[in-house]
Amino acid sequence: MKHILNGNELIERGYAPGKTLGLALSLIEKGFEEFNKEELITLLLEVKAKPEQFIDHEILEKLATAIIEEAAAPVDETIALSAQATAYTVYGGDQIEEGARKQMNIAMRLPVSVAGALMPDAHQGYGLPIGGVLATRNAIIPYGVGVDIGCRMALSVFDISESHFHENEAQFKRELIAHTKFGAGHGFHGQYKADHEVLERAEFNLTPMIKNLHDKAYSQLGSSGGGNHFVEWGIIEFEKDDGALNIPKGKYLALLTHSGSRGFGATVAGHYTRLAKELCKLPQEAVNLAYLDMNSEAGQEYWLAMNLAGDYASACHEVIHKKLTKAIGAEVLARVENHHNFAWKEVWNGEEVIVHRKGATPAGKGVMGIIPGSMTAPGFLVRGKGETAAINSASHGAGRLMSRTKAIQNISRDQMRAILKEHKVTLIGAGLDEAPMAYKDINLVMDAQKELVDVVARFSPKIVRMADDGSRED
């Protein structure tokens, strides 16, 4: 008689869909006419449980061999992505390249992703795009934070008038050169080293790897690295009194700095990204979004190291600002600081999440931040509006229009000198990869995020210092 047995009945009893199931169903048609349905199921379950006992069976040998081979086959530990990306909000979409959108789409397919947003300065990066904001559930993505952990902006507003600055520009230029240091891998030595309480933090003993970075952190404290990092004098204009900062309407000299956690942060980022890739197997297109479970030892280690790197980056800015404030003999009227390569524990839609802001500024309601333009374009002191769709975020700058390679290939020194002269900006250092033309129009970027921030004041760069070779961090 023909057996009435289907695959679902075997699946319900422990067989998995696939080749082995098909083989089992085909073999029971050969020589088991005297068996009823339950006897067949019992037999096939016995083969599955003890296949080695059926290796010499005339009919079931193929099934037993297939089950043994399947058990011995390496297990695919790749974590599947969702078929569809979770919806996210895009600001200034007409200015954002397709590569950044594709990266964000992949990030929104991670099983840990809860919400996302793309800022108007977004462009392609590694893993999460620069300008990408991603909220995850109990997971931290090292490349979602970025290589330069805790990279930030810091602004000091002084009791010095615009006229006094212009009358003494040569002095301000000398002090800027004397009290700043740039270049990947560069740091201070001997009597020129700064000190800060962050160097005494217990987290420097967290692991042997982090402990071994202490000397590098000490030597690079108060330096600025390479790439797009800068220290600059400029004029900041408040068009009306700002009660929160206690600054009357007017123009003031200001110091603006942009840098991160130097070689210390870069090494931490590289180490935990490699570890995340070992522990979290993702499909090739998502490999740079490998994440660490916040309940794991590795996740907790990275979280502590990331926060240490963020505080170290803040200490670097503090050292720079203190040195230059002392050098010019000024009083600080207000100081604002924010980081944009970091992850925070926040509540979003009633749930605690980990918010990654890779090249994005925190913009919760009432939160102050600084969004720079380029060396010739204005920057903006802003106050966040707390927009939920943006996950309380805004852009971290104008964003790149050209890659570094493309900028070097397409922009000449003469062109760069001409635009600096046109805007009356003195530049010390910087490569062609940091030319103003390599960046998007900051005004268009700001227009695209009016619902995210209010502009408090406008900063115009006047004397800008960057790494001499435009180098990037080691």
N, C-alpha and C positions, 0 to 999 in steps of 0.2 A: 504494500500500500504506500501511497505518497504521504510523507510526513507534513503535517501542517504546523510548521515552526518558523517564526520570522525573527528577524534581527532584533526587534524591540524587546522580545522576550528574553533574549540573551543579554542585551544591554542592561535590562532591569536587574539581572542576576550577576553583573560584574564585568561582562565583556565590554571592551571599548570599541566604538565605531572605527572601521578601518579594514586593512588587509586581512588581519587574523580573523575577524568576525566573518568576513566573506568566505574565507577558507573553511571555517567551521561549518557554515551553512551548506557549502557545496559537498563536503565529505560525508555528511550524515545521510545523503541520498544513496550512498554506496554500502550496501550490506547490513543495514540496521532496520530491515522491514519489521522484525519482530518486536522492536522497541516502541513503547508508546511515548507521547510527548514528554511527560515528566521524567521518564527513564533516560530519554535523550538529553534533556537538560542536565540531569544529574551526571551523566557520563561526560558531557562537554565541560561542566564545571570541575570535574575531577581532573580532566586533562589540563585545564587551566591552572589548577592548584598544584598538580604534581606531574608536569610534562615529562620529566626524566623517566617516569615509569612507562611511558608510551612510545619511547624512541624506537622500539622494535615492533610496534604494532603495525599490522599489515595495511590498515587503512588510515589510522590516526597519526602515523609517524610524521607526515608533513606538517600537521597542525601542531604537534608537540615541538618539533624543531623550530617552527615559526615563533611559538610562544617563548622558547628559550632564547632565540636570537633577539627578539624584541626586548626581553628583560635585560639582555647584556648590552644593548645599544646605548650609546651615550644619551643622557637626558638633555633635551633642549631647554635651557633655563632662560631663554629670551622672554622678556616681559612684553606682552602684546600691547600695542597702542589701540586706542579706541578707533573705530572705523571713521567716525566724524569728529571734527574739532569742536570743542565747546565754544559757543559764541563769545566774542569779545569785542570791545569798543575800539575803534580806530579814530584818532584825531589827526586832522591835516592829511588825510589819505592821499590826496593828489600829489603830495611831496615825498611820499614814501616808496622806496624801490621794492620791486617784487620779491627780491631775496629776503628782505626783512619780514614781509608778510608770510612767506613760505616757512621761515623759521618759527614765527609765532604760531602758525597753524599746527606745526608739529608739536610745539610745546603744549598747546591746548588739547592734544590727544593723549598726553600722559595720564595714566590712571590716577595720579595724585593731584592733578590740576583741578582747581575749583573755579578760578576766575582769572581774567587777563585783560590787558589794555595795551595799546600801542600809542606811544607819544609822537607828536608831529616832527620831532628831530630824529626819528628812528632810522637806522640803517643796519645792514647785515653785520653780524659779529660771529662769535663762536657759541654754538648752542642757542641760548636766548639772544635775540637781536638786541643791539644797543638801542635804548629807548623802549625796551620791553618791560612790562610789569606783569608778574605772575604770582598768583596766590595758590599755594599748595596745602594739602592736608597732611600734617605731620611728616613732612619731608623737606630736606634742604638740598639745593642743587648748587654745587660749587661754581659751575660755569654760569649759573643763573645770577650769581653775585658778581662774578668777573675775576679777572686776574689781579687787577689793582684793587684789592679789598679796601673798602672804606674811603675810596677816592672822594674828595670833597671840595667844597668852596668855602672860603672864609673871607669876610669883609670887615674892615675896621674903618669907621668914619671918624675923622679928626677935627679938632677945633682950628683948622687952618683954611684960610680963604683961597679961592681960585687964583686971585691976583698974586698972593704970596707965593703960591706954587710956581706960577709962570715966571716970577721975578727970580726964583732960585732953582730953576730946573737943573742946572749943572750939579748943584749940591745933592738934589734928590737922586739924580742918576748915579753919582759916586756912591752914595749910601746903599743904593739898590745893588750895585755890583759888589760892594764890600761885604754885605751881610746875607747874600744868597749864594747857593751852590747848586749847579744843575749837571745833568748827564747821567745816563744809565750806569749803575754800579758805583758812582762817585759818592764820596762821603767826607767827613771831617777827620782830622787826626790830631793827636796830642792835645795841646792847650786849646785848640779851636773846637774841641768837642763840646756839645751842649749837654745838659743833664735834665732829667725830668722824672717825676715819680712813676710814670708809666713803666720805666725800666725795672722798677722794683716789684712789679706785679707777679703774683704767685703762678699765674698761667704760663710764664716763661719756663716753668719746670714741669709743664703738663706732659710733654713727651721728650725723648732725647733729641728728636729732629728740631722741635721748637727751641729747646734749650741751646742747641748749637747755633741758632740764629741770633742769639742775644748780642753777640759782639757786632754783627752786621747792623742790627737795629740801633745800637749805641752809636756807631760811626756815622750812620746816615740820618740820625735824628736832626731835624731842622733843615734838611736838604729837599730838593724838589724833583729829582729824576729827569726823565726825558719826555719824548712824545709831545702831547698837547698841554703839559703842565707849565704853569707860568706864575710869576710874581709881577704885579704891575701897579704903578701909581695911576690914578685917574681922578676925574671930577664926578662926584655924584650929586644929582640935583633932585631935591624934594620939591615938587610943585605946590605942596600944601603941608601944613604942620602934621607930623605923625605923633599922635599922643602915646601910642604903645611904645615907641622907641624914644620918646621925649626929644624929638628933633624938630626944630622950627623950619619952616619953609626956607629954601635957599640952596646955595651951591657950596660944597665942602670937598676938601682933599680926602681921598679914600685909598686904602690899600686892599687889593683883591688878590687872593692866592688860590691856585688850583693844583692839588697834588694828592697823593695817596700814601699807601703804606710801604712804598719802596720795595727793595729786594726781599724784605721780610714777608710782606703780604704776597708777593709774586710766588715765593717758594712754598708758602702755605697753600696757596691756590693750586699750584701744580701737584703737590703731594696728595691733597684730598680729592682732586679731580681724578687722578690715577686710581686711587683707592675706590672711589665711587664707581668707576668703570669696571673694576674687578668684581665688585659686589652687586652691581645693578646692571644686568645684561639687557640692553635695549637694542632694537633694530638699528641697522647702520645709519639711517637718516636721523636718528635721535640720539646717537651715541654720546654726543657732547652735553646731553641733558641728564646724564646719569645722576641719580640722587641717593642721598643717605637717609635712612630712617631715623627720625629724631629720637626714637627709643633705643637705638643701637649705640654701642660704645663709640663707633666711628662718627656717628651723627653728633653725639654730644661733644666729642673732641673738636670736630670742625666748628661747631657753634661757639665754643669757648675761644678757639683760636681766631675765628672771624671777628668776634667782639674785641679781642685783644688787638688785632690788626687795625680795627676801626679806631680804637682809642689811641693807638700809636700814631695813626695818620693825623688825628686831631692834635696830638702833642707836637707833631712836626710843624703844623700851622701856628700853634701857640708860640713856639720858639721863634719862628720867622717874624711874627707880628710883634713880639716883645722886643726883639733886636732892633727892628726898624722904628718902632715907636720911641724907643730910648734914643736912637741915633738922631732923630729929627726933633726930639724934645717936645713931643706933642701930647695932648690929652685925648684919650679915646672917648668919643661921645656915644658911640654905639658899636656893638659887634654882633654880627650874624654869621652863623655857620650851618652848613648842611652837607650830608654825604649822599652820594648817588650810586654807589656800587656796594650794596649791602642787602641784608635780609632782616626783617623785623617780625616779631610776633604781634599780630594785630587781630582785632575782631572785625570780621566782614560778614554782613548779613546774619549777625548773631552767632557766628562760628569762629573759633580761634583758628587762624591760618598763619602760614609763613609767607610773608609778602616779599618777593624778590624785586628789587628795583635796580636793574642793570642799566646805568645811564639814564636814570629817572629821578626826579626830585620829589621828596615827600611834600605833599600839599594838603594835609589835613586842615580842617577849618581853623583859621587863625595862625597856622604854622608859617614861620618866615623861611624864605629860601632865596637863593641867588641863581639866576639863569644867565650865563655869559653869552656874548655873541661871538666875535672873533677879535683879533688884535686891532682891528679898525672899526668894528661894529659895536654898538652899545650893548651893555649887559643890563639886567633888570633885577632890582630888589623886589620880591613879590611876597604876597600873603595868600596862603592857600584858602580855597573855598570848601574843601572837603567833599569833592564830587565822587559819589559812590561808584559810578560807572567807570571812572578812571582809577579806582582803588586808591583814592586820596593821593594822586600823583600828578606830576607835570613834567615837562621836558627838562633835560639837564643842560641844554645849550642849544646852539643852532643846528648841530648835527652835520656830519660830513656830506658834501655834495659829490666829492671825488675821493677815491681811495688814495692812500699815501703814494702808491706807485703811479697812479694816473696823474696826480698833482705834480709830481716831480717831472713827469714826461711832458706835461702841457703848460706849465707855468715857468716863466723865465725870471731871473733875478731882477732884470730891468722892470718887468711888470710889477713885481712885488715892491720894489723901491718906489715906483710911481704911485701906487695906491697908498703906501705909508705916508708919502709926502703930501698927497691930496688930503689925507685926514689928520695931518700934523701929529703923527705918532712916531716916537723914537723907539726903535727896536734894537734889542741887544740879544744876539743869538738867533735861533730858530732856523729850521730847514725849509725848503720850498714845500714840503708836505704839510706845513702849517700855514701856508699863505692864506690870506682872507678869502680868496676866490675858491678855495677848496671846501668852503663851508656854505650851507644853505643861508638864505636871507632870514636873519633873526626876526625881522618884523613880520614876515609871513608865518613863521613858527609861533610867535606870540599871538597873532590874530587867530590862529587855529586853536588856542587854548584859553580863550577869554572866560569860558565857563569853569576853568580849573583854578585860575589865580587872578588876583587883583595886583596891578602894578603900584608899588609904593614909591619907588624912585628909579631914576635912570642913571647908569654909570657909563662914562665915556673914557676909554683907555687913553693914556698919554705917554707913559714910558713903560715899555713891556720888556721883560726879560724871560727868555726860554733857553733850553739846552742849545749849545753852540751848533751841534750837528743834527739837531732834531731827533736824537736817538731815543729809543724806547727802553723801558725798564728791563733789567736782567732777571 
